[in-house]
Amino acid sequence: MVMRSNGFMRKILVLFLVANAFSSVLYAQEDDMMKLLDAETTEKPKKEFTTATFKGTRLINFQTLETLGKRTLDFRISHRFGDFNSGANNAFGLDGPACIRLGLEYSFEGRFMFGIGRTSYEKKLDGFLKYRLLRQTTNNSMPLSVTLVSSMFYTTVKGQPKYGYDVNRLSYAHQIIIGRKFSERLSLQMAPIMVHYNIVDSLGDKNDMFGIQFAGRYKYTKRSAITVEYAVRTSKYTNVKYYDSAAIGIEIETGGHVFQMQLTNSFGLVEDQFIPHTSSNWLNGGIKLGFNISRVFRV
């Protein structure tokens, strides 16, 4: 009788040990599954960048924080007529004088781009480098976009003694563009800017001047937007009377074209012209009608 009870107890013990081992395996498998599920739920979402903060690389006169897409070439035409206050005999500025700039811009990889251009006013050649340092993300892990721009200008106009050496014809502009797309309709940016001249007009003038550019775009239909720009000159480099550059316009997208029409008090079309040397005043009718046309190609 004792022998039978001992055998029965051994069987119970073996069954208990087998059941315990089996449950340990199940718990281990369940723990591994929970770890996998936790890893999936805590995995960081894929970073997505905000697109089309502005429709082009330039708004009216100012550079925007945008760079061209991969292997994209942009051909740009910019035109400014004369002042409204030149009178009816001058067709309120439509008869001129006019300022025209033709430009080519290109990006191979979508983040770094460069451009060249030629402006009729002062017969000026320009080139620039542009790099998108930071990009705003859709989840706001990066709330702003930051773009760096450096430009160089060369005046080819003849008959001015101050340009005795070629190096005297050079000027530069450097800016940091900081902006954000607040919604599908509203985008804003600001840009501290420095302009440097290798030579100035008089001994009392300074070679460097500083300013801050503000720009905004409000999209009121799927393909149309209102644009505004204003540049505050934060330093005085000459005693000649100049004004802050300001503009308002509309922007229309038509397929591969972007057409921009604006009113502005600036005649020059590059930074070393319209930032320091805007000589017309909105308050007395020194307003010019202008337009920009951009045509994009995939190359």
C-alpha positions as CSV (number, residue, x, y, z in Angstrom):
1,M,0.0,0.0,0.0
2,V,2.8,2.3,0.8
3,M,4.6,1.4,-2.5
4,R,1.5,2.3,-4.5
5,S,1.2,5.6,-2.8
6,N,4.8,6.4,-3.5
7,G,4.4,5.6,-7.2
8,F,1.3,7.7,-7.4
9,M,3.1,10.7,-5.8
10,R,6.0,10.3,-8.2
11,K,3.6,10.5,-11.1
12,I,1.9,13.6,-9.7
13,L,5.4,15.2,-9.2
14,V,6.4,14.4,-12.8
15,L,3.2,15.8,-14.2
16,F,3.7,19.0,-12.0
17,L,7.2,19.5,-13.3
18,V,6.2,19.0,-16.9
19,A,3.3,21.4,-16.6
20,N,5.5,24.0,-14.9
21,A,8.1,23.7,-17.7
22,F,5.4,24.0,-20.4
23,S,3.9,27.1,-18.7
24,S,7.4,28.7,-18.5
25,V,7.8,28.2,-22.2
26,L,4.4,29.8,-22.9
27,Y,5.2,32.8,-20.6
28,A,8.5,33.3,-22.3
29,Q,6.9,33.2,-25.7
30,E,4.2,35.7,-24.5
31,D,6.9,38.0,-23.1
32,D,8.7,37.9,-26.4
33,M,5.5,38.8,-28.3
34,M,4.8,41.7,-25.9
35,K,8.3,43.0,-26.5
36,L,7.8,42.9,-30.2
37,L,4.4,44.6,-29.9
38,D,6.0,47.3,-27.7
39,A,8.8,47.8,-30.2
40,E,6.2,48.3,-33.0
41,T,4.1,50.7,-31.0
42,T,7.1,52.7,-29.8
43,E,8.8,52.8,-33.2
44,K,9.3,56.3,-34.3
45,P,7.1,57.4,-37.3
46,K,8.8,58.0,-40.6
47,K,9.9,61.7,-40.8
48,E,7.9,63.6,-43.4
49,F,8.9,67.1,-44.6
50,T,6.5,69.9,-45.2
51,T,6.2,70.8,-48.9
52,A,5.3,73.9,-50.9
53,T,5.8,76.4,-48.1
54,F,6.3,78.9,-51.0
55,K,5.6,78.1,-54.6
56,G,8.9,79.2,-56.0
57,T,12.5,80.1,-55.0
58,R,11.6,83.8,-55.1
59,L,8.4,85.5,-53.9
60,I,8.5,89.0,-55.4
61,N,12.0,90.3,-55.1
62,F,13.1,88.3,-52.1
63,Q,14.6,84.8,-52.1
64,T,12.3,82.3,-50.3
65,L,13.4,79.4,-48.2
66,E,12.5,77.0,-51.0
67,T,15.1,75.2,-53.2
68,L,14.4,73.5,-56.5
69,G,13.6,69.7,-56.6
70,K,16.0,67.1,-57.8
71,R,17.5,67.7,-61.3
72,T,15.3,70.7,-61.8
73,L,16.1,73.8,-64.0
74,D,14.2,77.0,-63.5
75,F,14.2,79.8,-66.1
76,R,13.0,83.1,-64.7
77,I,12.0,86.4,-66.3
78,S,11.5,89.5,-64.0
79,H,10.3,92.9,-65.2
80,R,9.7,96.2,-63.5
81,F,8.1,99.2,-65.2
82,G,8.5,102.9,-64.3
83,D,6.8,104.9,-61.5
84,F,3.1,105.5,-61.5
85,N,3.8,109.2,-60.6
86,S,5.7,109.7,-63.9
87,G,2.2,110.7,-65.3
88,A,-0.2,109.9,-68.1
89,N,2.2,111.0,-70.8
90,N,4.5,108.2,-69.7
91,A,1.5,105.8,-69.5
92,F,2.0,105.9,-65.7
93,G,5.3,104.1,-66.0
94,L,4.5,101.6,-68.7
95,D,6.7,103.5,-71.2
96,G,9.6,103.0,-68.9
97,P,12.3,103.1,-67.9
98,A,12.2,99.4,-67.3
99,C,14.4,96.9,-65.5
100,I,14.6,93.3,-66.7
101,R,16.4,90.3,-65.2
102,L,16.9,86.9,-66.9
103,G,17.9,84.1,-64.7
104,L,18.7,80.3,-64.6
105,E,18.6,78.3,-61.5
106,Y,19.4,74.6,-61.0
107,S,19.5,71.9,-58.4
108,F,20.8,68.4,-58.8
109,E,19.9,66.8,-55.5
110,G,17.1,69.0,-54.2
111,R,18.7,70.6,-51.2
112,F,21.6,72.6,-52.7
113,M,21.1,74.8,-55.7
114,F,22.8,77.6,-57.6
115,G,21.7,80.3,-60.0
116,I,23.0,83.0,-62.4
117,G,21.3,86.1,-63.8
118,R,21.8,89.3,-65.7
119,T,19.9,92.5,-64.8
120,S,19.6,95.4,-67.3
121,Y,19.8,98.1,-64.5
122,E,23.6,98.8,-64.0
123,K,24.2,95.9,-66.5
124,K,24.7,93.6,-63.5
125,L,25.7,90.0,-63.5
126,D,24.8,87.9,-60.5
127,G,25.3,84.4,-59.1
128,F,24.2,82.7,-55.9
129,L,24.5,79.5,-53.9
130,K,21.6,78.3,-51.8
131,Y,21.4,75.5,-49.2
132,R,18.5,74.2,-47.3
133,L,20.0,73.6,-43.8
134,L,16.8,72.6,-41.9
135,R,13.4,71.5,-43.2
136,Q,10.1,71.7,-41.3
137,T,8.4,68.4,-40.6
138,T,4.7,67.5,-40.6
139,N,4.9,66.2,-37.0
140,N,6.7,69.4,-35.8
141,S,9.7,67.6,-34.6
142,M,11.4,70.4,-36.6
143,P,9.0,73.4,-36.5
144,L,11.0,75.7,-38.9
145,S,12.8,75.7,-42.1
146,V,16.2,77.4,-42.4
147,T,18.0,78.2,-45.7
148,L,21.3,79.9,-46.3
149,V,21.9,82.1,-49.3
150,S,25.1,83.8,-50.5
151,S,25.1,86.0,-53.6
152,M,27.8,87.9,-55.6
153,F,27.2,90.7,-58.1
154,Y,29.4,92.2,-60.8
155,T,28.6,95.6,-62.4
156,T,29.6,95.9,-66.1
157,V,28.3,99.4,-66.6
158,K,31.0,101.6,-68.3
159,G,32.0,105.3,-67.8
160,Q,32.2,105.4,-64.0
161,P,35.7,106.3,-62.7
162,K,35.2,104.6,-59.3
163,Y,35.3,101.2,-61.0
164,G,39.1,101.6,-61.7
165,Y,39.8,97.9,-60.9
166,D,37.6,94.9,-61.5
167,V,37.5,94.0,-57.9
168,N,35.7,97.4,-57.2
169,R,32.8,96.2,-59.4
170,L,32.0,93.3,-56.9
171,S,29.4,93.4,-54.2
172,Y,27.9,90.6,-52.0
173,A,24.8,89.7,-50.0
174,H,24.5,87.0,-47.4
175,Q,21.2,86.0,-45.7
176,I,19.7,83.4,-43.3
177,I,16.1,82.6,-44.2
178,I,13.9,81.3,-41.4
179,G,10.3,80.4,-42.1
180,R,7.3,78.2,-41.4
181,K,4.2,76.9,-43.2
182,F,1.5,77.5,-40.6
183,S,-1.3,75.9,-42.6
184,E,-2.2,75.0,-46.1
185,R,-3.0,78.7,-46.7
186,L,-0.4,80.7,-44.7
187,S,3.4,80.7,-44.9
188,L,5.7,83.3,-43.4
189,Q,9.5,83.9,-43.3
190,M,12.1,86.4,-42.2
191,A,15.7,86.8,-43.2
192,P,18.5,88.8,-41.6
193,I,20.7,90.1,-44.5
194,M,24.1,91.8,-44.9
195,V,25.1,93.6,-48.1
196,H,28.8,94.5,-48.7
197,Y,30.3,96.7,-51.4
198,N,34.0,96.6,-52.3
199,I,33.8,100.3,-53.1
200,V,31.3,103.0,-52.1
201,D,30.3,106.3,-53.7
202,S,31.8,108.7,-51.1
203,L,34.2,108.6,-48.1
204,G,31.4,109.0,-45.7
205,D,29.6,105.8,-46.9
206,K,30.1,102.5,-45.2
207,N,30.9,99.3,-47.1
208,D,28.5,97.1,-45.1
209,M,24.8,97.5,-44.4
210,F,22.3,95.3,-42.6
211,G,18.6,94.7,-42.8
212,I,15.8,92.2,-42.1
213,Q,13.4,90.9,-44.8
214,F,9.9,89.9,-44.0
215,A,7.7,88.0,-46.5
216,G,4.4,86.1,-46.5
217,R,2.1,84.2,-48.7
218,Y,-1.6,83.5,-48.3
219,K,-3.2,81.0,-50.6
220,Y,-6.8,81.9,-51.3
221,T,-7.6,79.3,-54.0
222,K,-5.9,76.0,-55.1
223,R,-3.6,77.8,-57.6
224,S,-3.6,81.5,-56.5
225,A,-2.1,83.4,-53.6
226,I,-1.5,86.9,-52.2
227,T,2.2,87.7,-51.5
228,V,3.8,90.5,-49.5
229,E,7.3,91.6,-48.8
230,Y,9.0,94.3,-46.6
231,A,12.7,94.9,-45.9
232,V,13.7,97.0,-42.9
233,R,17.1,98.6,-43.2
234,T,18.6,98.3,-39.7
235,S,21.8,100.2,-40.4
236,K,22.6,103.4,-42.3
237,Y,25.5,103.3,-44.7
238,T,25.0,106.5,-46.7
239,N,23.5,110.0,-46.2
240,V,21.6,109.8,-49.5
241,K,17.8,109.4,-48.9
242,Y,16.5,105.8,-49.6
243,Y,13.4,103.9,-48.6
244,D,12.6,100.4,-47.4
245,S,11.7,98.0,-50.1
246,A,8.1,96.9,-50.0
247,A,5.8,95.0,-52.4
248,I,2.4,93.3,-52.7
249,G,1.4,90.9,-55.4
250,I,-0.6,88.0,-56.6
251,E,0.7,84.6,-57.7
252,I,-0.9,82.2,-60.1
253,E,0.2,78.7,-60.9
254,T,-0.5,77.3,-64.4
255,G,1.0,73.9,-64.9
256,G,4.8,74.2,-65.2
257,H,4.6,78.0,-65.0
258,V,4.3,80.3,-62.0
259,F,3.1,83.9,-62.9
260,Q,3.6,86.6,-60.3
261,M,2.3,90.2,-60.7
262,Q,3.1,92.8,-58.2
263,L,3.3,96.5,-57.1
264,T,6.6,97.6,-55.6
265,N,8.6,100.7,-54.9
266,S,11.9,98.9,-55.9
267,F,13.4,99.3,-59.4
268,G,16.4,97.0,-58.9
269,L,15.9,93.2,-59.0
270,V,18.8,91.9,-57.0
271,E,19.7,92.3,-53.3
272,D,22.5,94.8,-53.6
273,Q,20.1,97.1,-55.5
274,F,16.7,96.9,-53.8
275,I,17.9,96.5,-50.2
276,P,20.1,99.6,-50.0
277,H,19.1,101.7,-53.1
278,T,15.2,101.8,-53.3
279,S,14.8,105.5,-54.1
280,S,11.0,105.6,-54.7
281,N,8.4,106.2,-52.0
282,W,5.0,104.5,-51.9
283,L,3.4,107.6,-50.2
284,N,4.1,109.9,-53.2
285,G,3.2,107.4,-56.0
286,G,6.6,105.9,-56.5
287,I,5.1,102.6,-57.3
288,K,6.0,100.3,-60.1
289,L,4.0,97.5,-61.8
290,G,6.0,94.4,-62.3
291,F,5.8,90.7,-63.0
292,N,7.9,87.5,-62.7
293,I,7.5,84.4,-64.9
294,S,9.0,81.1,-63.8
295,R,9.2,78.0,-66.1
296,V,10.5,74.7,-64.6
297,F,12.1,71.9,-66.5
298,R,13.2,68.4,-65.4
299,V,16.8,67.8,-66.6
